[in-house]
Amino acid sequence: MKLEYKMTIKEARLLLGIKQVEFAKLVGVTRTQLSHWENGKFRPQPCNQEKIKDLVNVADPSIQIDFDKWI
C-alpha cells in the first residue's frame, strides 16, 4: 500500500531549491504574502493554489501540496 504525503508550501519550495522571493515572483505575489502562507497567517486563494500546484508539478508531478497544513 502506497502512503500519500502532502507537503506544505514551504516544504515543496525548499525541495525545489527556490528562494521565497523567486517562488513568490513565479506565483505572482510578494515575498511577504508567500511568507504569510508558509507561516499559516493566511491561506492562498484558489487561483494562487492552482499556480503553486502548476509550478510544483512541472518540477515533480508526484508532489502534492496540502494547503491546510502549515507545519
C-alpha positions as CSV (number, residue, x, y, z in Angstrom):
1,M,0.0,0.0,0.0
2,K,1.4,3.4,-1.1
3,L,1.1,6.1,1.5
4,E,0.5,9.6,0.2
5,Y,2.3,12.5,1.8
6,K,1.2,16.0,1.1
7,M,3.8,18.7,1.6
8,T,3.4,22.2,2.9
9,I,4.1,25.1,0.5
10,K,7.4,25.7,2.2
11,E,8.5,22.1,2.1
12,A,7.7,22.0,-1.6
13,R,9.6,25.2,-2.3
14,L,12.6,24.0,-0.3
15,L,12.6,20.7,-2.1
16,L,12.7,22.6,-5.4
17,G,15.6,24.7,-4.1
18,I,13.8,28.0,-4.8
19,K,14.1,31.1,-2.5
20,Q,11.0,32.8,-1.3
21,V,11.5,35.8,-3.4
22,E,11.9,33.7,-6.6
23,F,8.9,31.5,-5.8
24,A,6.7,34.5,-5.0
25,K,7.6,36.1,-8.3
26,L,6.7,32.9,-10.2
27,V,3.4,32.8,-8.4
28,G,2.8,36.5,-8.9
29,V,2.7,37.6,-5.3
30,T,5.0,39.4,-2.9
31,R,7.6,37.6,-0.8
32,T,5.7,38.8,2.2
33,Q,2.4,37.2,1.0
34,L,4.3,33.9,0.4
35,S,5.7,34.1,3.9
36,H,2.3,34.6,5.4
37,W,1.1,31.5,3.6
38,E,4.1,29.5,4.7
39,N,3.7,30.6,8.3
40,G,-0.1,29.9,8.4
41,K,-1.2,33.5,8.8
42,F,-3.2,33.3,5.6
43,R,-4.3,30.7,3.1
44,P,-3.7,31.2,-0.6
45,Q,-6.8,32.0,-2.7
46,P,-7.8,29.2,-5.1
47,C,-6.3,30.9,-8.1
48,N,-2.9,31.1,-6.3
49,Q,-3.3,27.5,-5.2
50,E,-3.5,26.5,-8.8
51,K,-0.4,28.5,-9.7
52,I,1.5,26.8,-6.9
53,K,0.3,23.4,-8.0
54,D,1.3,24.1,-11.6
55,L,4.8,25.3,-10.6
56,V,5.5,22.3,-8.4
57,N,4.0,19.8,-10.8
58,V,6.3,21.0,-13.6
59,A,9.3,20.1,-11.4
60,D,7.9,16.9,-9.9
61,P,4.4,15.7,-10.7
62,S,4.4,13.4,-7.7
63,I,4.5,16.2,-5.2
64,Q,1.1,17.0,-3.6
65,I,0.5,20.3,-1.7
66,D,-1.7,20.4,1.4
67,F,-3.0,24.0,1.6
68,D,-4.5,23.3,5.0
69,K,-1.2,22.1,6.5
70,W,1.2,24.7,7.9
71,I,3.9,22.9,9.9
